[in-house]
Amino acid sequence: MRKCRIKALCCRLWRFFLPNKVRSIKGFLWFLLSRISVFFLTLILIFSFLPIPYSAYMVQQKITYLCKNETYHIKYQWVNLNKIAWQMQIAVIAAEDQKFKDHSGLDFNAIGQALNQNRHSKRIRGASTISQQMVKNLYLWSQRSWLRKGLELPLTFAVEMIWSKQRILEVYLNIAEFGKGIFGVEAASQHFFNKHASQLNIKEAALLAASLPNPIIFKVNKPKFIMRKKQQWIINQINNLGAKAYLEQLK
């Protein structure tokens, strides 16, 4: 009797959540896709103005270390863009995405160059923009897959349509990883330089940017020659981009 009641309840729930038109496999897939789209669109709208409590990547890292029975402490403190030194803002643009103000989420020239280089080199070169990296860290997962890319591209275009470039940069700087468990420039500034993100100078900002996108290999507190070389390259690129004047063009 009890099993019959449970079965009847399940049938009622099935009918409630799935209208007749979506009970086929094709209909169910469209129904699922629409719900996923609404879910992500809602998050994009909410996070267009609210501080980010945590990112998907933070959660992923926490779970990964818990499964290994290892401790993983997250250092994270949200700050508004006007509380981040302009040197830090332009440093990540110089390092990661110099066409940030001009593209709509994808840098097709960089993609073409990366594909060409990857054909002739064992070292894989990426071509993700700041917008793509931010979307991946905030909403998705770090492991490369066609599924992740399939979600990343439409999410990036949606973010670019709804958010301002300043908001994208603000969120990126707040959730980027700068060391094990160290997320965002405020936490990184306090951890490595014992100062707030608003107080960073150009050398410190360039060093933090030089650790991206792999701060576990390129350690801010133990910079090797190649990282120091990249730091100086970033400083030169900051000047070539127009320094603070570049940021004034972001909308």
C-alpha positions in Angstrom: 0.0 0.0 0.0 2.8 2.4 1.0 4.7 1.6 -2.3 1.6 2.4 -4.3 1.2 5.7 -2.6 4.9 6.6 -3.2 4.6 5.5 -6.9 1.4 7.7 -7.3 3.2 10.6 -5.7 6.1 10.3 -8.1 3.8 10.2 -11.1 2.0 13.3 -9.9 5.4 15.1 -9.5 6.5 13.9 -12.9 3.3 15.4 -14.5 3.6 18.6 -12.5 7.2 19.3 -13.5 7.1 17.9 -17.0 4.2 18.9 -19.2 2.9 16.4 -21.8 4.8 18.1 -24.6 8.2 17.4 -23.0 7.8 13.8 -22.0 9.6 12.5 -25.1 13.4 12.4 -25.1 13.7 15.3 -27.6 11.2 17.3 -25.6 12.9 16.5 -22.4 16.3 17.7 -23.8 14.8 21.0 -24.9 13.1 21.4 -21.6 16.4 20.7 -19.8 18.3 23.1 -22.0 15.7 25.9 -21.4 16.0 25.4 -17.7 19.8 25.5 -17.7 19.7 28.6 -19.8 17.3 30.3 -17.4 19.5 29.2 -14.5 22.6 30.7 -15.9 20.9 33.9 -17.2 19.5 34.5 -13.7 23.0 34.2 -12.2 24.4 36.5 -14.9 21.8 39.1 -14.1 22.2 38.8 -10.3 26.0 38.9 -10.5 25.9 41.9 -12.8 25.7 44.1 -9.6 26.1 42.0 -6.5 29.5 41.0 -5.0 30.4 37.4 -5.7 30.2 35.2 -2.5 32.3 32.5 -4.1 33.1 31.0 -7.5 32.6 27.6 -9.0 36.4 27.1 -9.1 36.7 27.8 -5.4 34.1 25.2 -4.6 35.8 22.7 -7.0 39.1 23.2 -5.3 37.7 22.9 -1.8 35.9 19.6 -2.7 39.0 18.2 -4.5 41.2 18.7 -1.4 38.5 17.4 0.9 38.4 14.2 -1.2 42.1 13.9 -0.7 41.7 14.4 3.1 43.9 17.5 2.7 43.3 20.9 4.2 42.5 23.8 1.9 42.0 27.3 3.3 40.5 29.9 1.1 41.6 33.5 1.4 39.1 35.7 -0.3 37.9 39.3 0.2 35.7 41.1 -2.3 36.6 44.7 -3.2 35.1 47.1 -5.7 37.0 48.1 -8.8 37.7 51.6 -7.4 39.5 50.0 -4.5 42.0 48.2 -6.8 45.0 50.1 -8.0 44.8 51.1 -11.6 48.3 49.6 -12.1 46.8 46.2 -11.2 43.8 46.6 -13.5 45.9 47.4 -16.5 48.6 44.8 -15.6 46.2 41.9 -16.1 44.9 43.4 -19.4 48.5 43.7 -20.6 49.3 40.2 -19.5 46.2 38.3 -20.5 44.1 40.2 -23.0 45.3 43.4 -24.7 42.3 43.6 -26.9 39.9 43.5 -23.9 38.2 46.8 -24.6 37.6 46.0 -28.3 36.4 42.4 -28.5 33.0 40.9 -27.7 34.3 38.0 -25.6 36.5 36.2 -28.1 39.8 37.3 -29.7 39.7 35.5 -33.1 43.2 36.7 -34.0 44.6 35.2 -30.8 42.7 32.0 -31.5 44.2 31.7 -35.0 47.7 32.4 -33.7 47.3 29.8 -30.9 46.1 27.2 -33.4 49.0 27.8 -35.7 51.5 27.6 -32.9 50.0 24.5 -31.4 50.4 22.7 -34.8 54.2 23.3 -34.7 54.9 23.1 -31.0 54.5 20.6 -28.2 53.7 23.4 -25.8 49.9 24.2 -25.9 49.2 27.9 -26.1 45.8 29.1 -24.9 43.8 32.1 -26.4 41.2 32.7 -23.7 40.2 36.3 -23.1 39.7 37.8 -19.7 35.9 37.4 -20.3 36.3 33.7 -21.0 38.6 33.1 -18.0 36.2 34.9 -15.7 33.2 32.9 -17.0 35.1 29.6 -16.5 36.2 30.5 -13.0 32.8 31.9 -11.9 30.4 29.4 -13.5 32.2 26.3 -14.8 35.1 24.0 -14.0 38.8 24.0 -14.8 39.2 20.7 -16.7 39.3 21.1 -20.5 36.5 19.4 -22.4 34.2 20.1 -25.3 31.2 20.3 -22.9 32.9 23.1 -20.9 33.7 25.0 -24.1 30.2 24.4 -25.3 28.9 26.2 -22.2 31.7 28.7 -22.0 31.1 30.4 -25.4 27.4 31.3 -25.0 27.9 32.3 -21.4 30.8 34.6 -22.4 28.7 36.3 -25.1 25.8 36.6 -22.7 28.0 38.2 -20.1 29.5 40.6 -22.6 26.0 41.7 -23.7 24.7 42.3 -20.1 27.8 43.4 -18.1 30.0 46.3 -18.7 33.7 45.8 -19.4 34.5 47.4 -16.0 32.2 44.8 -14.3 33.9 41.9 -16.1 37.3 43.2 -15.1 36.1 43.8 -11.5 34.9 40.2 -11.1 37.9 38.7 -12.8 40.3 40.5 -10.5 38.3 39.4 -7.5 38.1 35.7 -8.3 41.3 35.0 -10.1 43.7 32.6 -8.2 47.1 34.0 -7.3 48.3 31.1 -5.2 47.0 28.0 -3.4 43.7 29.1 -1.9 44.4 32.8 -2.5 41.7 34.3 -4.6 41.4 37.9 -5.7 43.8 40.8 -5.7 42.9 42.0 -2.2 43.7 38.7 -0.6 46.9 38.4 -2.8 48.0 41.9 -1.9 47.7 41.3 1.8 49.3 37.9 1.6 52.3 38.7 -0.5 52.9 42.4 0.1 51.1 43.1 3.4 49.1 46.0 1.8 45.7 46.6 0.3 45.0 46.2 -3.4 44.5 49.9 -3.7 48.2 50.5 -2.6 49.9 48.2 -5.2 52.6 49.8 -7.3 53.4 48.9 -10.9 56.1 46.4 -10.1 53.9 44.5 -7.6 51.0 44.6 -9.9 53.0 43.3 -12.8 54.4 40.5 -10.7 50.9 39.4 -9.6 49.8 39.5 -13.3 52.9 37.5 -14.3 51.7 34.6 -12.2 48.5 34.2 -14.3 47.0 32.0 -15.5 49.0 29.4 -13.5 50.0 30.7 -10.1 50.8 27.2 -8.8 53.7 27.0 -11.2 54.6 30.7 -11.3 54.8 31.6 -7.6 54.6 35.2 -6.6 56.7 34.7 -3.5 59.4 32.7 -5.4 59.7 34.4 -8.8 62.2 32.7 -11.1 64.0 34.3 -14.0 61.3 33.6 -16.5 58.7 35.2 -14.3 60.8 38.3 -13.7 61.3 38.6 -17.4 57.5 38.4 -17.9 57.1 41.0 -15.2 59.3 43.5 -17.1 57.5 42.6 -20.3 54.1 43.4 -18.7 55.5 46.8 -17.4 56.6 47.6 -21.0 53.2 46.6 -22.4 51.4 48.8 -19.8 53.2 51.8 -21.2 52.6 50.7 -24.8 48.8 50.4 -24.1 48.7 53.9 -22.7 48.7 53.0 -19.0 45.8 54.6 -17.1 44.3 56.2 -20.3 43.5 52.7 -21.5 41.2 52.1 -18.6 39.3 55.3 -19.2 38.1 53.8 -22.5 36.4 50.8 -20.8 32.6 51.0 -20.6 
